[in-house]
Amino acid sequence: MTKLQTIIVAISCLLFAGLYFGGDTKPETQDIVEKTRALKATSTSIESILPAAKSSLPVDTSAIVSGIEKDLRASQNDSTKVESLKKLAGIWYDAKRADISGYYAQEVANILNTEDSWAITGTTYMIGARKTEEMKIKEFCFDNAKIAFENAISINPENYSHKVNLALCAIENTSEGNPMKGILMLRDYNKEAPENVLVLTTLARLAIQTNQFDKAVERLNTAIRVEPDNKKANCLMVQAYDGLGNKEKAAQFAAKCIN
């Protein structure tokens, strides 16, 4: 698994200051601009989320946000806009509002139009969707995450971390009511790249969640053959064999899971 794949999949390791808040600008492509505009016209808007969120900020944080927003309005070029937008994304992420952080990350991605900027936007929105209980905000996050991952895929179709995350959007977005769509996407990816460990472990994890332990073992055997020391694959194998009641087999993989 590449370093970028690790960053995208291991969401808890998302570090805005180190990974995201810096970089050169690149022009937007027209298709990305059009998709983003269409999404803003049909989904819950940031304007309906931001006011209440601002009112809940501590006074000192609110003052900082207001100051950065003022700088953003005064920005005359993309470089200074990006700097302000990234600061706002970081502040809102630290405030545990990944939904709003995702919006500012998306504004950055609209300017930079890089694989990393779109991938991080999608990942941030996914965090926002998972952290909120409000369905409108969930839908806002999932809808925007989908667009972000689609844009990342359009830039680098060979990176399966974006494809896996796009499939997970479909699986986790209960408002769409069709989780099989995401499962079928993953199966298609597995056909395209039968030895892709990320795809295999994702399918295995979902199989374990639905008690399809034999299917999980089958996927994980392939993953471990490709990457014998892959910790995630070995840990999932422990769960799969535990589910099958095979404690001896589970113990064989437990050591690599711990290490």
Beta strands, then each sheet from edge to edge (+ up, - down):
end
